[in-house]
Amino acid sequence: MQTCGIIVSEYEAIAKELYKMGHKSEAKIISGLAKEVAGQGFDTKAQMQFDQTIGKNHAMSALIQESGIDGAAREH
């Protein structure tokens, strides 16, 4: 989260300097990029995949426990 904030503030500083130099179109583009980055979530694709996998594993464990398959396998 902290890294994202640093990146956004750097983009904002770059946009401000570009605007001061008269490069208004470029400043607007960089400013838009800063807003886009600020609006993004903090999770990476890898984190989202991990969370999905963990969620599926928990769901599968719950189904196994509910069906009694887990207990039946231990008895034999």
C-alpha angles and dihedrals in degrees: 000000000000092000091054090053091050092050092049093049091048091051090049091051091049091049091050092051092047090051091050089051090053097254094128098159092052091045090053091051093050091045089053090050090052090052091048092051091047090053095051123102120251097235121099122219089256091054092049091050090049092050091049092050093048090049091051091048091052091048092049091049090051092050092049092050093047093049094050092233091126093055094043092054092053094050094059 
